[in-house]
Amino acid sequence: MDFPDDLRTAEEQLKQAEKEFLAGTDGIAGALLTKLSTGTFSSDATRAQEQMEKLDESRYIKWDRWEKRFEFSASFWKDEGYPSIDTTTHQASNPDWYSNRTDTSAFVKDLMVRREVLAPTVDGERNGPKTPLGNPSNKWLLDFVAFSSLHLSFKNHWEQLVRDIVRKRPQTDLRLVAERLGLTIQDTLDIARTIRNLDDHVIEHDVSDSSKNLTYHCRKPDPSLTPLVDITV
């Protein structure tokens, strides 16, 4: 298998872990990280483990000012591998291409209704001392932050694969990129728009010149780049 195949396999393992998590199993992130720690994504597994160890529970568990009621609140996508979810409507806020591709919004919505939320304090009291880093009252948060870290890592890997290909040459046919990486045309377009430099252009459809359809135009290409995975032109 090449890197994109390895990446898809790792994503499938993460998806299976999420299913087990939603079924009520805790502590399954450890087994997943152990599985990933000896292969292609060992550095990603290490990063996820570090996120678990420095988990600040109060960042994710909020409470109403006047009621003793605690709620889970996923952080924004720029910081996490999951999109933020409105606690009232259970709708995702600005999900990006990867959230749509992996259906992470549905995972967070299910999490919010299936997991009990406890006060993020040592004694369980509203005004009690905060739980120490890495040892939350809500133990399932450890799995959540590990999964979140992996999602963000995998998303970045896909974007880096596309970035290296399109910045190597003045013009790149995005259909070839999609075919080589095993991505949909839409995902490839969305990634190209996400990673493009300000002076570059992503053309989905050109009414005056159909040869420019689905192309990435790089103003300052770097032919010395050696993409981990490249297209044949």
N, CA, C and O of each residue as an XYZ file, in Angstrom:
932
protein
N       0.838     -1.207      0.000
C       0.000      0.000      0.000
C       0.875      1.260      0.000
O       1.956      1.280      0.588
N       0.379      2.319     -0.679
C       1.098      3.576     -0.602
C       0.438      4.460      0.455
O      -0.505      4.042      1.127
N       0.939      5.674      0.591
C       0.506      6.516      1.697
C      -1.003      6.779      1.715
O      -1.612      6.648      2.777
N      -1.637      7.144      0.592
C      -3.090      7.365      0.650
C      -3.859      6.135      1.132
O      -4.847      6.266      1.854
N      -3.412      4.942      0.738
C      -4.080      3.725      1.200
C      -3.891      3.547      2.704
O      -4.823      3.179      3.419
N      -2.667      3.813      3.175
C      -2.399      3.737      4.616
C      -3.277      4.728      5.378
O      -3.804      4.420      6.447
N      -3.421      5.909      4.810
C      -4.220      6.954      5.451
C      -5.688      6.541      5.533
O      -6.333      6.745      6.562
N      -6.217      5.965      4.460
C      -7.602      5.503      4.486
C      -7.794      4.380      5.499
O      -8.822      4.320      6.173
N      -6.813      3.493      5.609
C      -6.909      2.411      6.587
C      -6.947      2.966      8.006
O      -7.729      2.507      8.838
N      -6.097      3.958      8.281
C      -6.074      4.583      9.606
C      -7.407      5.277      9.886
O      -7.896      5.242     11.015
N      -7.992      5.900      8.880
C      -9.286      6.556      9.055
C     -10.374      5.536      9.369
O     -11.257      5.793     10.188
N     -10.309      4.397      8.724
C     -11.297      3.342      8.993
C     -11.153      2.822     10.422
O     -12.153      2.534     11.080
N      -9.926      2.701     10.902
C      -9.702      2.260     12.277
C     -10.253      3.284     13.266
O     -10.833      2.922     14.290
N     -10.068      4.552     12.951
C     -10.605      5.614     13.802
C     -12.123      5.593     13.791
O     -12.755      5.760     14.835
N     -12.712      5.390     12.626
C     -14.174      5.339     12.521
C     -14.742      4.179     13.350
O     -15.781      4.322     13.995
N     -14.064      3.048     13.330
C     -14.512      1.899     14.117
C     -14.416      2.200     15.609
O     -15.295      1.825     16.385
N     -13.342      2.879     16.002
C     -13.184      3.257     17.413
C     -14.297      4.207     17.842
O     -14.792      4.116     18.965
N     -14.689      5.108     16.961
C     -15.786      6.033     17.274
C     -17.097      5.280     17.466
O     -17.882      5.611     18.354
N     -17.333      4.272     16.640
C     -18.555      3.475     16.782
C     -18.579      2.771     18.133
O     -19.614      2.741     18.799
N     -17.463      2.212     18.533
C     -17.388      1.536     19.831
C     -17.585      2.539     20.968
O     -18.216      2.234     21.980
N     -17.038      3.726     20.783
C     -17.183      4.779     21.782
C     -18.648      5.164     21.963
O     -19.127      5.292     23.090
N     -19.356      5.348     20.849
C     -20.768      5.729     20.921
C     -21.634      4.611     21.483
O     -22.732      4.856     21.982
N     -21.132      3.381     21.400
C     -21.865      2.249     21.968
C     -21.695      2.172     23.479
O     -22.334      1.353     24.141
N     -20.826      3.033     24.026
C     -20.668      3.094     25.469
C     -19.337      2.639     26.013
O     -19.137      2.633     27.228
N     -18.423      2.257     25.145
C     -17.115      1.782     25.595
C     -16.191      2.961     25.867
O     -16.091      3.878     25.053
N     -15.518      2.936     27.011
C     -14.540      3.969     27.358
C     -13.130      3.392     27.274
O     -12.933      2.180     27.358
N     -12.171      4.270     27.109
C     -10.778      3.861     27.142
C     -10.282      3.169     25.888
O      -9.239      2.516     25.917
N     -11.010      3.297     24.783
C     -10.601      2.581     23.572
C      -9.573      3.347     22.752
O      -8.963      2.782     21.846
N      -9.373      4.626     23.057
C      -8.374      5.395     22.316
C      -6.979      4.817     22.539
O      -6.147      4.829     21.631
N      -6.725      4.316     23.737
C      -5.410      3.762     24.038
C      -5.040      2.627     23.110
O      -3.909      2.552     22.631
N      -5.994      1.740     22.855
C      -5.735      0.609     21.968
C      -5.479      1.082     20.543
O      -4.613      0.546     19.852
N      -6.233      2.087     20.104
C      -6.052      2.625     18.759
C      -4.683      3.284     18.622
O      -3.999      3.093     17.617
N      -4.284      4.052     19.622
C      -2.997      4.734     19.559
C      -1.847      3.734     19.578
O      -0.825      3.946     18.924
N      -2.009      2.657     20.317
C      -0.986      1.613     20.336
C      -0.842      0.992     18.951
O       0.270      0.707     18.504
N      -1.951      0.786     18.285
C      -1.949      0.197     16.948
C      -1.249      1.119     15.951
O      -0.527      0.659     15.068
N      -1.473      2.427     16.104
C      -0.901      3.388     15.167
C       0.538      3.774     15.504
O       1.251      4.311     14.656
N       0.959      3.506     16.715
C       2.246      4.011     17.196
C       3.465      3.365     16.554
O       4.567      3.906     16.646
N       3.290      2.229     15.910
C       4.443      1.538     15.323
C       4.466      1.629     13.796
O       5.273      0.959     13.152
N       3.601      2.439     13.221
C       3.529      2.506     11.767
C       3.730      3.897     11.211
O       4.427      4.722     11.802
N       3.117      4.151     10.075
C       3.253      5.399      9.343
C       2.833      6.614     10.155
O       3.362      7.709      9.966
N       1.885      6.420     11.056
C       1.307      7.552     11.767
C       1.714      7.585     13.242
O       0.947      8.006     14.108
N       2.934      7.132     13.500
C       3.424      7.091     14.883
C       3.493      8.487     15.504
O       3.162      8.656     16.678
N       3.920      9.492     14.725
C       4.008     10.848     15.268
C       2.623     11.410     15.571
O       2.451     12.180     16.516
N       1.637     11.020     14.763
C       0.259     11.455     15.018
C      -0.284     10.813     16.290
O      -1.008     11.446     17.059
N       0.076      9.543     16.501
C      -0.350      8.847     17.715
C       0.287      9.490     18.945
O      -0.359      9.643     19.982
N       1.552      9.862     18.820
C       2.244     10.526     19.932
C       1.584     11.858     20.265
O       1.397     12.195     21.434
N       1.235     12.606     19.232
C       0.575     13.900     19.443
C      -0.772     13.711     20.132
O      -1.124     14.480     21.026
N      -1.514     12.711     19.728
C      -2.820     12.445     20.348
C      -2.655     12.052     21.808
O      -3.445     12.460     22.659
N      -1.629     11.260     22.099
C      -1.364     10.866     23.482
C      -1.037     12.080     24.342
O      -1.461     12.168     25.494
N      -0.293     12.999     23.781
C       0.045     14.227     24.507
C      -1.196     15.063     24.781
O      -1.304     15.688     25.836
N      -2.141     15.079     23.828
C      -3.388     15.818     24.037
C      -4.186     15.227     25.186
O      -4.824     15.960     25.941
N      -4.156     13.920     25.323
C      -4.847     13.262     26.432
C      -4.201     13.637     27.759
O      -4.891     13.909     28.741
N      -2.882     13.649     27.778
C      -2.148     13.898     29.026
C      -2.301     15.329     29.527
O      -2.226     15.578     30.730
N      -2.516     16.269     28.608
C      -2.648     17.669     29.034
C      -4.086     18.185     28.898
O      -4.321     19.392     28.851
N      -5.031     17.260     28.838
C      -6.441     17.634     28.695
C      -6.908     18.538     29.826
O      -6.782     18.197     31.002
N      -7.452     19.697     29.456
C      -8.073     20.621     30.404
C      -9.583     20.435     30.285
O     -10.204     20.921     29.340
N     -10.160     19.735     31.241
C     -11.581     19.377     31.169
C     -12.501     20.585     31.099
O     -13.540     20.545     30.439
N     -12.120     21.653     31.777
C     -12.994     22.829     31.824
C     -13.165     23.479     30.453
O     -14.079     24.278     30.254
N     -12.289     23.139     29.510
C     -12.417     23.687     28.162
C     -13.611     23.083     27.422
O     -14.138     23.688     26.489
N     -14.028     21.911     27.835
C     -15.081     21.190     27.124
C     -16.398     21.086     27.885
O     -17.447     20.878     27.274
N     -16.362     21.228     29.195
C     -17.574     21.101     30.000
C     -17.960     22.473     30.539
O     -17.221     23.085     31.311
N     -19.138     22.947     30.116
C     -19.625     24.264     30.527
C     -20.888     24.108     31.362
O     -21.550     23.072     31.313
N     -21.217     25.149     32.131
C     -22.462     25.082     32.878
C     -23.210     26.418     32.826
O     -22.622     27.489     32.680
N     -24.505     26.303     32.951
C     -25.366     27.464     32.956
C     -25.125     28.271     34.233
O     -24.874     27.701     35.295
N     -25.204     29.596     34.125
C     -24.893     30.452     35.264
C     -25.856     30.258     36.432
O     -25.474     30.387     37.595
N     -27.120     29.942     36.103
C     -28.124     29.901     37.167
C     -28.597     28.497     37.500
O     -29.331     28.309     38.471
N     -28.196     27.522     36.724
C     -28.647     26.166     36.981
C     -27.462     25.225     37.178
O     -26.396     25.419     36.595
N     -27.664     24.217     38.000
C     -26.609     23.220     38.182
C     -26.755     22.176     37.073
O     -27.120     21.024     37.309
N     -26.455     22.628     35.856
C     -26.598     21.773     34.680
C     -25.360     21.944     33.817
O     -24.988     23.062     33.460
N     -24.738     20.849     33.491
C     -23.472     20.909     32.773
C     -23.638     20.399     31.344
O     -24.389     19.456     31.095
N     -22.931     21.030     30.412
C     -23.047     20.662     29.010
C     -21.671     20.465     28.380
O     -20.690     21.113     28.744
N     -21.644     19.548     27.425
C     -20.435     19.335     26.637
C     -20.405     20.351     25.499
O     -21.429     20.591     24.858
N     -19.255     20.945     25.245
C     -19.125     21.923     24.184
C     -17.858     21.652     23.391
O     -16.750     21.868     23.882
N     -18.027     21.173     22.146
C     -16.865     20.938     21.290
C     -16.298     22.276     20.844
O     -17.045     23.218     20.581
N     -14.980     22.355     20.760
C     -14.334     23.603     20.380
C     -14.389     23.810     18.872
O     -14.848     22.941     18.130
N     -13.923     24.956     18.434
C     -13.973     25.275     17.020
C     -12.998     24.439     16.212
O     -11.989     23.960     16.728
N     -13.317     24.272     14.932
C     -12.540     23.407     14.047
C     -11.078     23.833     13.959
O     -10.204     22.982     13.796
N     -10.800     25.109     14.061
C      -9.426     25.566     13.923
C      -8.530     24.999     15.027
O      -7.310     24.935     14.873
N      -9.134     24.594     16.125
C      -8.364     24.029     17.236
C      -8.534     22.526     17.373
O      -7.710     21.862     18.003
N      -9.596     21.983     16.789
C      -9.934     20.582     17.010
C     -10.233     19.870     15.694
O     -10.439     20.505     14.660
N     -10.252     18.549     15.755
C     -10.598     17.761     14.589
C     -12.089     17.582     14.403
O     -12.530     16.960     13.435
N     -12.878     18.130     15.337
C     -14.335     18.073     15.221
C     -14.881     19.495     15.142
O     -14.308     20.406     15.738
N     -15.975     19.699     14.418
C     -16.571     21.041     14.360
C     -17.306     21.345     15.659
O     -17.698     20.437     16.392
N     -17.486     22.636     15.934
C     -18.289     23.005     17.100
C     -19.749     22.695     16.801
O     -20.185     22.746     15.650
N     -20.495     22.375     17.844
C     -21.902     22.008     17.705
C     -22.738     22.900     18.622
O     -22.415     23.064     19.799
N     -23.803     23.468     18.084
C     -24.706     24.266     18.897
C     -25.433     23.344     19.874
O     -26.049     22.362     19.460
N     -25.363     23.656     21.160
C     -25.930     22.761     22.173
C     -27.457     22.728     22.147
O     -28.057     21.811     22.708
N     -28.089     23.700     21.514
C     -29.545     23.736     21.439
C     -30.064     23.043     20.183
O     -30.933     22.174     20.256
N     -29.526     23.433     19.039
C     -29.994     22.880     17.762
C     -29.263     21.610     17.353
O     -29.735     20.861     16.497
N     -28.098     21.367     17.972
C     -27.242     20.230     17.613
C     -26.786     20.286     16.151
O     -26.553     19.254     15.521
N     -26.662     21.509     15.625
C     -26.163     21.705     14.275
C     -24.698     22.118     14.320
O     -24.286     22.883     15.191
N     -23.912     21.603     13.367
C     -22.495     21.931     13.314
C     -22.288     23.361     12.823
O     -23.034     23.854     11.977
N     -21.278     24.012     13.361
C     -20.945     25.367     12.939
C     -19.818     25.317     11.904
O     -18.687     24.946     12.217
N     -20.146     25.695     10.678
C     -19.168     25.783      9.598
C     -18.319     24.526      9.413
O     -17.092     24.615      9.445
N     -18.929     23.370      9.223
C     -18.129     22.169      8.964
C     -17.351     22.322      7.664
O     -17.887     22.847      6.689
N     -16.105     21.876      7.630
C     -15.300     22.012      6.424
C     -15.331     20.722      5.612
O     -16.101     19.811      5.915
N     -14.502     20.648      4.592
C     -14.546     19.513      3.666
C     -14.299     18.196      4.387
O     -14.906     17.179      4.051
N     -13.399     18.209      5.389
C     -13.058     16.949      6.038
C     -14.156     16.499      6.990
O     -14.421     15.304      7.123
N     -14.784     17.446      7.642
C     -15.910     17.105      8.505
C     -17.032     16.481      7.682
O     -17.651     15.502      8.100
N     -17.289     17.058      6.506
C     -18.323     16.503      5.628
C     -17.925     15.116      5.119
O     -18.765     14.222      5.019
N     -16.654     14.947      4.804
C     -16.193     13.674      4.252
C     -16.267     12.548      5.281
O     -16.622     11.418      4.946
N     -15.936     12.854      6.521
C     -15.868     11.824      7.563
C     -17.083     11.827      8.483
O     -17.169     11.005      9.395
N     -18.022     12.742      8.253
C     -19.267     12.816      9.025
C     -19.006     13.021     10.511
O     -19.680     12.430     11.355
N     -18.030     13.858     10.823
C     -17.717     14.112     12.231
C     -18.822     14.886     12.936
O     -18.962     14.790     14.155
N     -19.615     15.657     12.179
C     -20.716     16.391     12.800
C     -21.709     15.424     13.438
O     -22.198     15.659     14.542
N     -22.000     14.328     12.726
C     -22.933     13.328     13.251
C     -22.364     12.681     14.512
O     -23.105     12.388     15.450
N     -21.062     12.462     14.536
C     -20.442     11.852     15.713
C     -20.614     12.746     16.939
O     -20.986     12.267     18.010
N     -20.347     14.041     16.785
C     -20.457     14.948     17.929
C     -21.905     15.075     18.382
O     -22.173     15.151     19.581
N     -22.844     15.100     17.434
C     -24.263     15.162     17.803
C     -24.662     13.933     18.617
O     -25.370     14.052     19.617
N     -24.209     12.751     18.191
C     -24.522     11.523     18.931
C     -23.859     11.536     20.304
O     -24.449     11.102     21.293
N     -22.639     12.032     20.351
C     -21.915     12.107     21.619
C     -22.675     12.958     22.630
O     -22.760     12.613     23.809
N     -23.223     14.066     22.161
C     -23.890     15.001     23.071
C     -25.138     14.412     23.708
O     -25.525     14.836     24.797
N     -25.772     13.452     23.064
C     -26.992     12.882     23.631
C     -26.752     11.526     24.304
O     -27.623     11.032     25.020
N     -25.589     10.928     24.083
C     -25.338      9.587     24.618
C     -24.428      9.558     25.839
O     -24.346      8.536     26.520
N     -23.746     10.658     26.125
C     -22.806     10.660     27.235
C     -23.282     11.542     28.378
O     -23.709     12.674     28.155
N     -23.210     11.034     29.587
C     -23.548     11.826     30.764
C     -22.431     12.818     31.033
O     -21.253     12.486     30.906
N     -22.800     14.032     31.402
C     -21.822     15.081     31.658
C     -21.785     15.406     33.141
O     -22.803     15.761     33.736
N     -20.608     15.282     33.728
C     -20.414     15.561     35.144
C     -19.694     16.893     35.324
O     -19.069     17.401     34.393
N     -19.784     17.448     36.517
C     -19.084     18.699     36.805
C     -17.576     18.488     36.670
O     -17.050     17.489     37.160
N     -16.875     19.410     36.016
C     -15.426     19.267     35.824
C     -14.626     19.703     37.054
O     -13.673     20.477     36.959
N     -15.043     19.182     38.210
C     -14.373     19.538     39.462
C     -14.008     18.276     40.235
O     -14.599     17.216     40.031
N     -13.043     18.404     41.108
C     -12.545     17.258     41.874
C     -13.626     16.656     42.758
O     -13.739     15.434     42.858
N     -14.428     17.515     43.407
C     -15.435     17.032     44.349
C     -16.832     16.934     43.757
O     -17.779     16.570     44.454
N     -16.967     17.254     42.481
C     -18.279     17.179     41.844
C     -19.184     18.348     42.149
O     -20.332     18.378     41.704
N     -18.684     19.315     42.903
C     -19.477     20.489     43.240
C     -19.210     21.613     42.236
O     -18.123     21.723     41.669
N     -20.211     22.420     42.041
C     -20.119     23.502     41.057
C     -18.903     24.397     41.275
O     -18.214     24.758     40.321
N     -18.644     24.751     42.519
C     -17.548     25.666     42.830
C     -16.312     24.951     43.363
O     -15.430     25.576     43.952
N     -16.253     23.643     43.154
C     -15.108     22.882     43.636
C     -13.862     23.124     42.796
O     -13.932     23.761     41.745
N     -12.722     22.618     43.257
C     -11.472     22.794     42.500
C     -11.512     22.045     41.170
O     -12.077     20.955     41.077
N     -10.910     22.639     40.151
C     -10.863     22.018     38.830
C     -10.127     20.684     38.885
O      -9.203     20.504     39.678
N     -10.541     19.772     38.050
C      -9.821     18.502     37.948
C      -8.443     18.770     37.345
O      -8.296     19.677     36.526
N      -7.437     17.995     37.737
C      -6.088     18.206     37.194
C      -6.006     17.830     35.712
O      -6.840     17.078     35.207
N      -5.009     18.353     35.035
C      -4.815     18.054     33.623
C      -4.649     16.555     33.403
O      -3.895     15.894     34.117
N      -5.351     16.030     32.422
C      -5.217     14.624     32.067
C      -5.995     13.665     32.948
O      -5.936     12.453     32.742
N      -6.724     14.186     33.928
C      -7.488     13.304     34.813
C      -8.892     13.876     35.019
O      -9.220     14.335     36.113
N      -9.715     13.849     33.980
C     -11.037     14.478     34.040
C     -12.067     13.645     34.799
O     -11.922     12.431     34.937
N     -13.105     14.315     35.285
C     -14.240     13.604     35.874
C     -14.974     12.844     34.773
O     -15.444     11.726     34.984
N     -15.067     13.457     33.613
C     -15.689     12.832     32.451
C     -14.616     12.072     31.672
O     -14.017     12.616     30.744
N     -14.378     10.831     32.043
C     -13.273     10.054     31.479
C     -13.373      9.901     29.969
O     -12.356      9.754     29.293
N     -14.592      9.935     29.433
C     -14.761      9.771     27.991
C     -14.117     10.904     27.203
O     -13.878     10.769     26.003
N     -13.834     12.026     27.875
C     -13.168     13.135     27.193
C     -11.769     12.746     26.718
O     -11.274     13.292     25.732
N     -11.137     11.816     27.408
C      -9.813     11.369     26.994
C      -9.870     10.734     25.605
O      -9.011     10.982     24.758
N     -10.892      9.916     25.390
C     -11.079      9.334     24.058
C     -11.382     10.425     23.037
O     -10.843     10.423     21.930
N     -12.246     11.351     23.421
C     -12.653     12.404     22.499
C     -11.463     13.220     22.004
O     -11.329     13.447     20.802
N     -10.598     13.665     22.919
C      -9.487     14.510     22.484
C      -8.475     13.729     21.654
O      -7.828     14.295     20.773
N      -8.334     12.432     21.928
C      -7.436     11.605     21.115
C      -7.993     11.455     19.706
O      -7.266     11.610     18.725
N      -9.286     11.152     19.606
C      -9.921     11.038     18.292
C      -9.835     12.373     17.538
O      -9.548     12.411     16.342
N     -10.090     13.460     18.267
C     -10.058     14.789     17.665
C      -8.678     15.096     17.091
O      -8.560     15.608     15.978
N      -7.646     14.782     17.853
C      -6.274     15.017     17.407
C      -5.960     14.218     16.148
O      -5.318     14.729     15.230
N      -6.407     12.977     16.102
C      -6.156     12.137     14.933
C      -6.885     12.673     13.708
O      -6.324     12.700     12.612
N      -8.127     13.098     13.888
C      -8.873     13.663     12.765
C      -8.134     14.876     12.180
O      -8.011     15.015     10.963
N      -7.656     15.733     13.055
C      -6.955     16.920     12.589
C      -5.669     16.538     11.859
O      -5.328     17.144     10.843
N      -4.960     15.543     12.369
C      -3.730     15.072     11.721
C      -4.022     14.496     10.340
O      -3.328     14.809      9.372
N      -5.046     13.658     10.251
C      -5.369     13.022      8.972
C      -5.815     14.071      7.946
O      -5.443     14.002      6.775
N      -6.610     15.035      8.397
C      -7.026     16.130      7.522
C      -5.808     16.867      6.977
O      -5.737     17.161      5.784
N      -4.862     17.160      7.845
C      -3.648     17.870      7.420
C      -2.823     17.042      6.437
O      -2.206     17.593      5.525
N      -2.809     15.736      6.616
C      -2.073     14.874      5.682
C      -2.657     14.975      4.269
O      -1.916     15.111      3.296
N      -3.985     14.907      4.164
C      -4.611     15.009      2.848
C      -4.295     16.352      2.198
O      -3.986     16.418      1.009
N      -4.374     17.404      2.976
C      -4.123     18.729      2.436
C      -2.663     18.891      2.013
O      -2.373     19.564      1.024
N      -1.749     18.279      2.756
C      -0.340     18.357      2.389
C      -0.059     17.596      1.099
O       0.752     18.032      0.281
N      -0.726     16.464      0.918
C      -0.556     15.694     -0.317
C      -0.947     16.538     -1.531
O      -0.217     16.588     -2.521
N      -2.099     17.199     -1.449
C      -2.556     18.033     -2.552
C      -1.648     19.248     -2.715
O      -1.293     19.608     -3.838
N      -1.274     19.877     -1.620
C      -0.439     21.080     -1.657
C       0.878     20.825     -2.392
O       1.282     21.621     -3.240
N       1.541     19.724     -2.071
C       2.829     19.446     -2.689
C       2.710     19.183     -4.185
O       3.591     19.556     -4.959
N       1.619     18.541     -4.586
C       1.430     18.252     -6.011
C       1.185     19.533     -6.809
O       1.814     19.752     -7.844
N       0.274     20.377     -6.328
C      -0.110     21.545     -7.126
C       0.920     22.659     -7.087
O       0.932     23.504     -7.982
N       1.778     22.688     -6.090
C       2.787     23.746     -6.025
C       4.095     23.361     -6.714
O       5.050     24.138     -6.740
N       4.122     22.179     -7.256
C       5.321     21.734     -7.966
C       5.358     22.252     -9.394
O       6.438     22.395     -9.967
N       4.204     22.536     -9.980
C       4.106     22.876    -11.405
C       3.190     24.084    -11.619
O       2.355     24.387    -10.767
N       3.344     24.774    -12.755
C       2.519     25.972    -13.007
C       1.033     25.674    -13.098
O       0.209     26.467    -12.640
N       0.686     24.539    -13.684
C      -0.725     24.198    -13.832
C      -0.920     22.714    -13.558
O      -0.148     21.882    -14.035
N      -1.947     22.383    -12.793
C      -2.206     20.996    -12.426
C      -3.661     20.644    -12.704
O      -4.577     21.375    -12.328
N      -3.850     19.528    -13.358
C      -5.195     19.012    -13.604
C      -5.677     18.344    -12.320
O      -5.137     17.315    -11.914
N      -6.684     18.920    -11.686
C      -7.165     18.410    -10.402
C      -7.881     17.068    -10.537
O      -8.061     16.356     -9.550
N      -8.288     16.724    -11.761
C      -8.870     15.403    -11.976
C      -7.819     14.319    -11.791
O      -8.109     13.243    -11.268
N      -6.589     14.611    -12.227
C      -5.491     13.659    -12.041
C      -5.135     13.517    -10.562
O      -4.820     12.428    -10.083
N      -5.193     14.637     -9.859
C      -4.908     14.610     -8.416
C      -5.941     13.759     -7.697
O      -5.593     12.915     -6.872
N      -7.214     13.983     -8.011
C      -8.293     13.219     -7.376
C      -8.142     11.734     -7.656
O      -8.300     10.908     -6.757
N      -7.835     11.394     -8.902
C      -7.684      9.987     -9.282
C      -6.507      9.341     -8.564
O      -6.609      8.217     -8.073
N      -5.389     10.060     -8.505
C      -4.191      9.492     -7.860
C      -4.388      9.296     -6.368
O      -3.926      8.299     -5.812
N      -5.062     10.222     -5.713
C      -5.229     10.147     -4.258
C      -6.475      9.373     -3.846
O      -6.639      9.043     -2.671
N      -7.347      9.084     -4.796
C      -8.569      8.368     -4.458
C      -9.585      9.250     -3.755
O     -10.367      8.773     -2.933
N      -9.574     10.544     -4.080
C     -10.519     11.496     -3.513
C     -11.571     11.843     -4.557
O     -11.362     11.621     -5.749
N     -12.689     12.380     -4.117
C     -13.685     12.865     -5.055
C     -13.196     14.180     -5.655
O     -12.342     14.856     -5.082
N     -13.745     14.532     -6.808
C     -13.409     15.810     -7.421
C     -13.771     16.951     -6.479
O     -13.005     17.904     -6.337
N     -14.940     16.860     -5.830
C     -15.372     17.927     -4.942
C     -14.423     18.093     -3.762
O     -14.073     19.218     -3.404
N     -14.002     16.985     -3.153
C     -13.053     17.081     -2.047
C     -11.743     17.701     -2.515
O     -11.152     18.523     -1.814
N     -11.295     17.306     -3.695
C     -10.042     17.836     -4.222
C     -10.145     19.329     -4.483
O      -9.213     20.078     -4.192
N     -11.270     19.764     -5.029
C     -11.502     21.193     -5.238
C     -11.520     21.950     -3.907
O     -10.910     23.011     -3.774
N     -12.224     21.392     -2.937
C     -12.320     22.053     -1.630
C     -10.943     22.155     -0.967
O     -10.622     23.174     -0.356
N     -10.137     21.109     -1.087
C      -8.796     21.149     -0.518
C      -7.952     22.190     -1.239
O      -7.241     22.970     -0.605
N      -8.034     22.201     -2.576
C      -7.255     23.156     -3.356
C      -7.596     24.591     -2.959
O      -6.709     25.440     -2.861
N      -8.872     24.858     -2.735
C      -9.280     26.209     -2.323
C      -8.763     26.525     -0.920
O      -8.442     27.672     -0.609
N      -8.688     25.497     -0.082
C      -8.233     25.695      1.287
C      -6.741     25.996      1.358
O      -6.312     26.847      2.138
N      -5.958     25.302      0.550
C      -4.489     25.407      0.668
C      -3.864     26.391     -0.315
O      -2.657     26.625     -0.254
N      -4.633     26.960     -1.200
C      -4.048     27.800     -2.250
C      -3.395     29.055     -1.676
O      -3.862     29.622     -0.688
N      -2.308     29.475     -2.316
C      -1.702     30.765     -2.002
C      -2.579     31.873     -2.577
O      -3.369     31.628     -3.489
N      -2.447     33.073     -2.057
C      -3.315     34.169     -2.469
C      -3.195     34.484     -3.956
O      -4.174     34.894     -4.579
N      -2.009     34.298     -4.531
C      -1.810     34.619     -5.944
C      -2.164     33.463     -6.876
O      -2.120     33.612     -8.098
N      -2.515     32.316     -6.303
C      -2.865     31.162     -7.120
C      -4.360     31.195     -7.463
O      -5.135     31.950     -6.876
N      -4.740     30.350     -8.433
C      -6.138     30.302     -8.851
C      -6.613     28.859     -8.970
O      -5.930     28.001     -9.529
N      -7.790     28.621     -8.433
C      -8.440     27.320     -8.573
C      -9.625     27.525     -9.497
O     -10.555     28.261     -9.165
N      -9.598     26.882    -10.653
C     -10.651     27.068    -11.645
C     -11.497     25.799    -11.735
O     -11.015     24.738    -12.129
N     -12.754     25.934    -11.366
C     -13.672     24.799    -11.482
C     -14.268     24.721    -12.885
O     -14.342     23.651    -13.489
N     -14.693     25.881    -13.390
C     -15.289     25.896    -14.729
C     -14.973     27.223    -15.401
O     -15.259     28.289    -14.857
N     -14.379     27.149    -16.591
C     -14.039     28.339    -17.362
C     -14.915     28.357    -18.614
O     -14.766     27.507    -19.493
N     -15.821     29.319    -18.692
C     -16.773     29.362    -19.811
C     -16.099     29.685    -21.135
O     -16.638     29.364    -22.194
N     -14.922     30.321    -21.092
C     -14.246     30.715    -22.332
C     -13.222     29.701    -22.820
O     -12.856     29.690    -23.995
N     -12.758     28.837    -21.894
C     -11.725     27.870    -22.281
C     -11.893     26.609    -21.444
O     -11.449     26.557    -20.298
N     -12.529     25.601    -22.011
C     -12.821     24.381    -21.260
C     -11.555     23.620    -20.843
O     -11.609     22.789    -19.937
N     -10.421     23.895    -21.494
C      -9.177     23.214    -21.129
C      -8.692     23.634    -19.741
O      -7.850     22.969    -19.137
N      -9.231     24.735    -19.253
C      -8.849     25.224    -17.923
C      -9.758     24.687    -16.821
O      -9.528     24.961    -15.643
N     -10.781     23.930    -17.189
C     -11.688     23.382    -16.182
C     -10.945     22.478    -15.207
O     -10.072     21.702    -15.595
N     -11.309     22.594    -13.940
C     -10.749     21.740    -12.878
C      -9.222     21.781    -12.877
O      -8.561     20.743    -12.902
N      -8.677     22.989    -12.847
C      -7.227     23.144    -12.807
C      -6.797     24.050    -11.661
O      -7.552     24.902    -11.192
N      -5.563     23.837    -11.230
C      -4.937     24.694    -10.216
C      -3.787     25.417    -10.901
O      -2.913     24.785    -11.494
N      -3.791     26.751    -10.819
C      -2.741     27.548    -11.429
C      -1.876     28.152    -10.326
O      -2.341     28.958     -9.520
N      -0.626     27.749    -10.309
C       0.319     28.205     -9.286
C       1.217     29.288     -9.878
O       1.914     29.045    -10.864
N       1.203     30.459     -9.293
C       1.968     31.580     -9.833
C       3.473     31.388     -9.622
O       4.274     31.736    -10.491
N       3.849     30.841     -8.486
C       5.271     30.654     -8.204
C       5.541     29.183     -7.862
O       5.759     28.848     -6.697
N       5.528     28.312     -8.866
C       5.753     26.885     -8.605
C       7.179     26.609     -8.153
O       8.101     27.374     -8.434
N       7.333     25.508     -7.454
C       8.650     25.079     -6.991
C       8.936     23.699     -7.562
O       8.551     22.694     -6.965
N       9.609     23.630     -8.714
C       9.862     22.337     -9.360
C      10.792     21.425     -8.565
O      10.916     20.240     -8.875
N      11.443     21.971     -7.547
C      12.338     21.143     -6.731
C      11.572     20.307     -5.709
O      12.145     19.425     -5.070
N      10.278     20.585     -5.555
C       9.473     19.812     -4.614
C       9.441     18.337     -5.004
O       9.390     17.996     -6.185
N       9.472     17.475     -3.998
C       9.344     16.038     -4.224
C       8.152     15.542     -3.423
O       8.304     15.127     -2.274
N       6.967     15.581     -4.021
C       5.765     15.139     -3.299
C       5.868     13.697     -2.841
O       6.445     12.851     -3.524
N       5.306     13.431     -1.687
C       5.268     12.057     -1.195
C       4.521     11.171     -2.174
O       4.884     10.014     -2.387
N       3.471     11.730     -2.769
C       2.691     11.052     -3.809
C       2.510     12.055     -4.933
O       2.113     13.194     -4.685
N       2.793     11.655     -6.163
C       2.688     12.599     -7.270
C       1.876     12.003     -8.419
O       1.668     10.792     -8.494
N       1.427     12.878     -9.302
C       0.688     12.461    -10.477
C       1.649     12.245    -11.650
O       2.787     12.713    -11.624
N       1.188     11.546    -12.656
C       1.957     11.350    -13.877
C       1.355     12.210    -14.960
O       0.174     12.078    -15.279
N       2.168     13.105    -15.536
C       1.664     14.007    -16.593
C       2.461     13.816    -17.865
O       2.193     14.479    -18.866
